[in-house]
């Protein structure tokens, strides 16, 4: 890494994850820390190289920070949006910075809006900009100013920065300016970065108005949910992570460790078929909103394109993932910066079942067309061909004949058969019966609950899903036994772990899985324990940072977020639970 950039970055060391806010426009995302430090953003799109990589202790950042170091930080989102307000109380002023990526996003160009406001007293902030494309390989070049507008290049990218006419290049190459604002006034900054830029600079007034209008249009009222504000927040996160291609990335980041120095650092800036299906089902449980249709579109396109070679994950434009490799960056503390993902060539049978469940959800709302029914037939054919083969399963482990994978395919077949316009429903139900019988023949313990695989009798929280999605009845003894075993053996202090990794205590191996906590809330409701359902829901709902965002795992002992951020499928299941817990239990399409 360039030494000058590293010296600059030492001013903005990484924070704990609970202190970051997300800005996102569907095509990319940015993380903002408590010192107004934008430390992560990939441009032009999610899977491209970062221009701000300080999150991974690399080059590149964009900061708006009160000059007075004696300050305390806070902030909040505008309701139903990813428009964030950083807020600082200093010795003699209250300062806010309204921040957003212009929404909806342009796939080729990021527009980052920042409006500094003097709420009380005279505001003084230090502003620094250091664009470093290619994860820090490319410093800013050809930097020049025309009035209030700076322009330049970083590698193949162009940038334009409006509103910082008084900035100067400092001795480390960054653009720096101190901005002072009288009480009640504001100052706009607009940063554009992309392969190309429009002829005229973006006008902040119009961009802010369009962004606020787009969020108001995209995010519906959730007042009937048991957690209206948080349900809206989760929907906004899902919308922010969903591209114009219909693909939803699993998270905005890469390389954030699930456990310090344990080697579990992954790149989640891609669209997982399973995760997208979870999100589409969750949204469809509430209403046939556009995010459900986006999921149906992207997943169906990938099924029809790759058929029996369906991959677990894709870039947002539908291409295969790069092979996993280390980046030449120090990484977030306790982790290693990795790009690409190792799941590229895995076979995950359960994704076929989840895709059928997604399509059944859309069919329930009469949102499937002929092409989507063609995707249904492809999925049924793949299940018929491959269900007896070992697969890598929901947790992406070594290939086995996982009970969960077979049962989720059965659930998908049962649900889609209710809506089939063809004469295939009886055959699909028969195949579902075969899959359940197969799992029952080699994946039921002597105590009568589901076990993970024929050679693995451990309980797994993922085995709550077959009853929730209708593979087997909720009152089936295997469903009840599994529910009771997960609660007893994997539940701790209101949170749930995936499975027991080894003889160590659960918390020594990994964090609690928030996805599993929300599944437990839904399962408790399905089993008729409404009070317990609310306890699980509220406990897991609280496992977020100040901005209300979730990661994949939660460290119970330290009360810290772990893993990539924010994790889409956790927000999806939180959204679903917030809606479903308002009504009776039992599986629904």
N, C-alpha and C positions, 0 to 999 in steps of 0.2 A: 504494500500500500504506500502511496506517496507520503513522505514524512510530514509535509506541510499539512495535508488533509488530516492526518492522524492527530497532529497537535491541536488543530481546530476542534476535532471531535472530542478531545479530552474534556471540553467544556460541557459536553452532553453525554455523560456515561449512561448506560442502559438503566431503565427503571424496572421495578417489578411490574408484571404484566397488567395487574389490576388498575394501574394508573394511566394506561393508554386509551385514547379514544380512536375510533375508526371513522375516516371519511371515505366514501366509496360512491362510484357513479355507474356501476355495472361492468365497466371495462377494466377498472384498476382500483386500488385502494391505497390510502395513506394512513399511517399511524402518527398521532400527535401526542406528545408527552406533556408532563405537567409544567415544563418550562417553555411551552409553546414551541417545542422542537419537533418538526416533522422529520422523523428518522427512518421512514420506510416508504418507498413508493417505486413501483415498477412501471416503466413506460416503453412502448405505447400501451401494452396490455398486461394482464395478470402474470402470464408466464414469461414475459420478457425480462431483461436485466434491470436491476434497480438503478435509479438515479440518485436516490437517497438510501444509504445502507448503514447508517450509524447504529441502527438496531442490532446489527451483527458486528458491531465495533469496526465498521468499515467507513469509507469516505462518503461524503455527500449528506447534506442536511439543509434545512430551511427553518430558521427560528425567528420568532417574535417573542421577546422576553423583556419583562419590566427591568428598567435600568437599576432600580432599587433592589438589591439582593435580599433585603429584609422583607420577605413576602410569604404569603400562604396561598395555596392553589386550590381551586375547585372548578366546577364546570357542569354543564348539562346539555342534553340534546333538546332542540325544539321538538315538540310532541310529534310523533309519527314521521320523523325524518332522520337523516344522518347529517344534519346541520348542527355543528357542535359550537358551544360557547365556552372557550377557556375564560376563567375568571381569576383575577389575582387581587388580593388585598395587600397593599404595601404600607409603608409607614405613614404616607399622607395622601393615598389615592386608592380608588377602586377602578380597575382596568378590565375590560373584556376584549376578547378577540373572537368574532364570529367567523367560523371556518367551514368550508365545504368544497367538495369537488363539484363543479358545475354538472347539473343533472338534467336530463339523461346524458350520459357520456358519449363522446365522439371516439370511436375505436382507434383513431390515429393520433389523437391529441388530447392531452390532459389539460384541464383548466382548473387551477387551484385558487379559490377565492378566500381572501382574508380581510376582514374589516375590523380595524382597531378602534375601540370606543373608550372615551374618557367618561366613566359613569359618575365618578365623584373625584373632585380635585383635578389637577393637571397631570395628564398621563405622559410618561416618558418610557419609551421602549427601545431596545436595541434589536435591530433586524440584521440577520445574516443570511446570505444565500450562497450555496456552493453546490452547483449541479455537477455530478460525477457519474456520467453514464457508464454502462458496462460493469456494474458493481465496483466502480472506482477506477476503471482503466483509463478513462478519458476526462481530463480536466477541462475547464471552460476555456474556449478559444474564440478568437474573432469577437471579443466582447467590446461593444460600443454603445453609446447613448445618443438618443435623439430626443431632447427635451426631457419629459418624465418617463421615457421608455428606454429600457435597456434591451439589447438583443445580443445573441451569441450562439455558439455551438458547443456541444459536448459529444464527441464522436460523431455518429451519423444523425444525431438529434439536434434540432433547433430549439432555442428557448427565447421567450420574450417576457420581460418583467415590467409591469406598468405600475406607477405610483411611488417609485423609489428614485426619483430624479436626483436626489441629493446623495445617493450612495457613491462610494469610492471603492476601488480595488485595494484591499489591504495587503500587507506584506506576505500573506499566505494565499493570495489569489482569489479570496472570496469577495463578494460585494457586501459592503457593510454601511449601515446608516443608523443614526439615532433619530427617532421621530418623536416630536412633542405635540400634544393635542390639548386644547383647552377643554374644560369640563363641558359636557354635553355635545361635544363635536366627535367626528369620526374621520378615519383615514382609510382608504381602500388600497389594497395591493392585489394585483392579478398576475399570476404566473402561468404561462402557457408553455408546454413542452410537447414536442411531437416530431414525427418524421417530416412534417411540413406544417406551416402556419398559414392562417388566413392573411389576406393583405392588410386588413385593419385590426388594431388591437381590440380585444374584448372589452366592452364597456361594462363596468361593474354593476351599475344600476339594473340594466337589462338582464345580466347574467344572474344576479340575485333573485330578481322577480321570477325568471323562468325556472330557476332551481326550486324555489319555494312552491311554485305552482305544480311542478312535476311531482314533488313529494306528496303534496295534498291530493293529487289525482291518483297516485300509485298506492297509497296506504289507506285502507278503509277504516271505518269506525269499528272499534272492538269493545264497545261499552257493555256488551252482554257477556263478555268473558269474565272469569273470576279474577283476572289480573289484567285489566284493560290497558294500562300504560305499558306494562312489560310485554304483553302480546303484540301491541303496535310496534314496540321497539324490536322485537324479534322479527316481525314481518319486514320492517324497514331494513334490518340487517340482511335478510334473505334477498330482498330486492336489490340492495346494494352490491351483493355478491353475484348477481345474475346478469350475464352479458346479453347484448342484443341478439346473439346467436341462440339464446335459450339456455345456454350452459351456466350452471352455478358452481363456482369454485368451492372447494371444501373449506378453505380459510384464505386469509389475505397474505399469510406469511410463510416462511420456510425456516427450517433449522432451529426452531425454538424447542428446547429440550423438554421431554416429558419427565425425565429424571436426570439430575445433574451427573455428568460424567458416566452415563450408562449407555451411551451410543444410540439412544432412541431419538434421533433428530431427522425429521422428514420434510419434504417439500410438498405442501398442500395447496399450491396455487393452481390446481387442476380440478376438473369436474369428474367426480366419482359417480358412476351410474347408481350405486346403492344410495349414496347421500342425496342425490338429486331426486330419487324416488321417495325417500323419506320426506323431503321437503314438499314434493308435489302431493303426497298423501295427506300430509299435515294441513296444507292449505285447502285441499279439497274437502277435508273434514269440516271446514268452516263454511266455504262457499266456492263456487267455480271461478276463482280469481285468476288474473293473468299469469301469476307465477305457476299455477297448476298447468296451464296450457303451455308455458315455456318448457316446463319439465317434460311434458308429453312430447313436444316437438323435438327437443334435443335427443332424448332417450330413443324415440322411435327412429330418428335419422341414423343413429349409431347402430341400432339393431338391424335395420334394413341394409346398411352399408357393410357390416362385418359379420352378421348372421352367427354362425357357430364359432367364429373367432372374436366375438364380442370381448373387448378389453374391459378391465375394471375401471379404468379412468382414461380421460382424454384431455387435451388442451381445450380451451373454450371454442376454438375453431374446428374441433373434431379430429385433429391429428394425434398421432401417438406420442407418448411422453418420451422425453430424452432419458437416456440411461442415468442412473444415479451416480453422481461424482462430487467430490469435495471442491469447494470454492476456495480461492486464495484470500480468505478473510478470517480474522480471529474467531468470529462467531459470538453469539449471545453467551453470557457467562454460564458455564456448565455444559455448553453444547458445541456442536460442530456445524459449520455452514455447508449444507448440501443442496445441490440442484438436481432436478430430475427425481424419479421415483422407481423403486425396484419392483412395483406391482405390474409393470408393463406387460409381462408375459404370463401372469397368473390367470388361472381359471377359477372364477368365484360363482359357483352354481346358484347361491342364494340370490345373487343380483337378478337372475332370470325371474325368480319368484317375486322379488320386489318390483321389477318392471311390470309384471302382470298385475300386481296390486295397484300400482300407479295407474295403469290403463283402465282397470276396473273402477277406480275412483272417478276417472274422467268419464267413463261410460255411464256411471250413476247419474252424472250431470248432463248426459247426452252430448258430450264434447269429443267423441271419436268420429273420425271419418274413415273412408275406405283404406287409406294408407296406414292408419293406425291399426286397423284390424289385420292388415297384412303383417304388421310387426307382432301382433298377438300370435298369429300362426307360426311365425318364425320362432318365437320364444317357446311355444309348445313343442315344436319340432326339435329344438335344441335340448329341452328337458328330456324328451323321449330318448334322444340319442345319447345323452351324457350323464343322466342321473345316477348311474351305477359306477361312474368313475370317481376317484378321489378328487377333491377340489381344495382350494386354499381357504375357503370359508370367510365368514364375516370379519374375523380378526386377522386375516391375511397371514396365516401360519403355514406350516408344512402340510402338503396334501394328505387328507384323510377323508373318510366317508362321514362327514360331519352330519349329526342329526339335524342341527339347525338348518343347514342348506336344503336337505330333502323336505323338511317340514314347511319351510317358507315357499318352496315351489308348490307344495300341496295347497298352501293358503292362497297363493296367486291363482292357481287353476280353479279352485272352488269359487273364488270371488268373480273371476272373469266369466265363468260359465253361466252366471246369473243373467248376463247381458248379451250373450252370443246371439247374433242374428242368423247364425248358420246352424246346421244340424250336428254340431260338434260338442254340445254341452255335456251329453251323457258320456262321451269318450273322455273328455277332459276330467269329469268327476271321477271316472274310473281310474284314470292315471293318478289323480290325487289320492284315491284310496290305496293304490299300490305303493305310493311313496310313504304314506303314513304307516302302512303295514310293514314296509321295509325298515323304517326307523324303529318301529315297535319291536321288531324281531332281534335287533342287535344294539339298541340304544336306550333300554329301560333298565334301571337298577333293580336290585332285589327288593328295594323299599317302594318301587312303583313310580318313580319320577324319571324324567328324561335325563340322560347323560350326554356328554359332549360327542363322543364317538365310540365305536365298538370297543376300542382298547383304552378308553379314557372315561372313567366313571365319575369324574368331577361334575359338579353343577356349574352352570354357566348362565349369567343373567340374560344372554341373548335368547335363551330358551323360554323366556317369558313371551316372546313375540308370536310363536305359533298359535297360542290361545287367543292373544289379542287380535290377530289378523284372521282367525277363523279356520286354521288348519285342523284343529280339534276343538271340541266344545270347552267352554270355561269350566264346566262342572265335571269334566273328565278327570278321573283320579290322577292321571299323569300331569295334568295341568295344575291341579291343586297341590300335588306333591312337589312340583317344581317351584311353584310360587312360595310355598312354605320353606323349602330348602334355600332359595335365594335370600329370602328375608332373614333366615336364621344364620346361614353360613357366609353370606356375602354382604349383608347389611351392617353398617357401622355408623352410629351417631346420626342416622337419617340419610346417609349416603350409601351408594352401592358400588361394589367392585365387580369387574367383569367375571373373573374366576380366580381361584387360588393358583398362583404361579408355581409355588414350591412350598416347602415346609415353613418358610418365614411367615411372620404376620403379614396380613394383606397389605397394610400400609407401608411395609418395607420394600415391597416389590414395585408398586406403582401407585398413582393417585386413584381416588374414586372416580368412576366414569359417570359424568353428569347425564349422558344419554341413558344409562342404565337406571339412574335415579328417577328420571321422568317415566321410564317404562314401568318402574315399580309402582309409581303413583297410579298409572293407568291400570296396572294389574290388580292393585288393591281395590280400586273402584269396581273392576270387573268381578272380583270375588265378593263384593258386597260390603267391604269395609270402607265406608265413605270417610270416616274420621282418619283412618290410617292413610288413605289416599291423599288427603289434604296435608297431613304431616310430611309425607314424602315430597309432595309438590312444593310446599313452602320451604322446606329445608334446601332443596336443590335450586329453587328459584333464587335463593339468597347467595348462591355461590358464584357471585360475579364481582367485578370491580365497580368503582364509583360510576363509570359510564354505563353500567348495566350490560356488559358484554361477557360472554362465556368462552372458556377454552374447553378442550376435550376432557381434561382431568382436573381434579381439585385435590390439593394437598390438605387433608383434614387437620393434621397436627399444626402446620404452619399457616393454615387458612390462606393459601396462595394458589393462583391459577397456574396451570402447567400445560405446556404444549402449544401448538400453533393457535393463532388468534385472529379474529374470533372464529369459533368452530361452527360451521353452518348447521350440521345435523343436531347439535345441542339446541340451537335456537329453534329448529324445526320441531323437535319433540316438546320443547317448552311451550311453543305456540299451540301444538296439538293438545297437550294436556290442559292448558288454560281454557281451551274451548270444550273438550270432551268432559271435563270434570263438572261442567255446569248441568250435565244431563245424566241419564241412567247409564250403567255400565253395559258391557257386552260388545262384541266386535261389530264394526260397521264398515260398509264399503267406503 
